[in-house]
């Protein structure tokens, strides 16, 4: 099993969720986060005054999938989240040692 962590633009969330639903991804966790990468923040205008923000709002998705589905999920997220501009985000893939569905006691792939 793999944990896929995707950091994406907030306005891309619905597109990514719809694309994942279309390939039968049944669960994901969404968190509102802030951070910066190469863009180092951005400039905003509030009531006519310009100011820079160090951290850019992003959405963090966490999805655990079976090993054989990993590449398809990655490709789907990339296609749905991509704008082609700086700040599109990042994807990370981490091995998951064990999963447990608390309600039923199912483990690993059955727990997903």
C-alpha positions in Angstrom: 0.0 0.0 0.0 1.1 3.6 -0.6 0.2 6.9 0.9 -0.1 9.6 -1.7 0.2 13.1 -0.4 -0.7 15.8 -2.9 -0.3 19.5 -2.3 -2.5 21.4 -4.8 -4.1 24.7 -5.5 -7.4 25.2 -3.6 -9.5 25.9 -6.7 -8.4 22.6 -8.2 -9.9 20.5 -5.4 -13.3 19.8 -7.0 -11.6 18.8 -10.3 -9.2 16.5 -8.6 -11.9 14.9 -6.4 -14.2 14.3 -9.4 -11.3 12.8 -11.4 -10.4 10.5 -8.5 -14.1 9.5 -8.0 -14.2 8.6 -11.7 -11.4 6.0 -11.2 -13.1 4.6 -8.1 -11.0 6.1 -5.4 -13.3 5.7 -2.4 -11.7 7.8 0.2 -9.4 10.7 0.8 -8.5 13.2 3.5 -8.4 17.0 2.7 -6.6 19.6 4.8 -6.3 23.3 4.3 -2.6 24.1 4.6 -0.2 27.0 3.9 3.3 26.9 2.6 5.8 28.1 0.0 8.1 26.6 -2.5 10.1 28.2 -5.2 7.6 31.0 -5.6 8.4 32.2 -2.0 5.0 33.6 -1.4 3.1 36.2 -3.4 1.8 39.8 -3.4 -1.8 40.6 -2.6 -3.8 43.9 -2.6 -6.1 44.6 0.3 -8.1 47.9 0.3 -5.7 49.4 -2.2 -2.6 48.6 -0.2 -0.1 46.0 -1.6 1.4 43.5 0.8 3.3 40.3 0.4 2.4 37.0 2.0 5.1 34.5 2.9 2.8 31.5 2.9 0.5 30.5 0.1 -2.8 28.7 0.8 -2.9 25.2 -0.5 -4.9 22.0 -0.2 -3.3 18.8 1.1 -4.8 15.5 0.0 -3.9 12.2 1.6 -5.0 9.0 -0.2 -4.0 5.4 0.7 -4.2 3.0 -2.3 -3.1 -0.5 -3.2 0.3 -0.7 -4.8 -1.1 -1.6 -8.2 -3.3 1.5 -8.3 -0.6 4.0 -7.3 0.5 5.1 -10.7 -3.0 5.6 -12.0 -3.9 7.7 -9.0 -0.8 9.8 -9.4 -1.5 10.4 -13.1 -5.1 11.3 -12.4 -4.1 13.9 -9.7 -1.4 15.4 -12.0 -3.8 15.7 -14.9 -6.6 17.3 -12.9 -4.4 19.6 -10.8 -2.1 20.9 -13.5 -2.4 24.5 -14.7 1.2 24.6 -16.1 2.1 27.6 -13.9 4.4 27.9 -11.0 2.7 26.8 -7.7 0.8 23.8 -9.1 2.0 21.8 -6.2 3.8 18.5 -5.4 3.1 14.8 -5.0 4.8 12.5 -2.5 4.4 8.7 -2.3 5.2 6.9 1.0 5.0 3.2 1.8 2.3 2.2 4.2 3.1 -0.7 6.5 -0.4 -1.5 7.8 -4.0 -0.2 7.6 -6.8 -1.2 9.9 -10.5 -0.4 9.6 -11.5 0.2 13.2 -15.2 -0.7 12.8 -14.7 -4.2 11.2 -11.1 -5.1 12.1 -10.3 -5.5 8.4 -6.6 -4.9 7.6 -4.4 -3.7 4.8 -6.1 -3.8 1.3 -9.4 -4.9 2.8 -9.4 -1.9 5.1 -9.2 0.5 2.2 
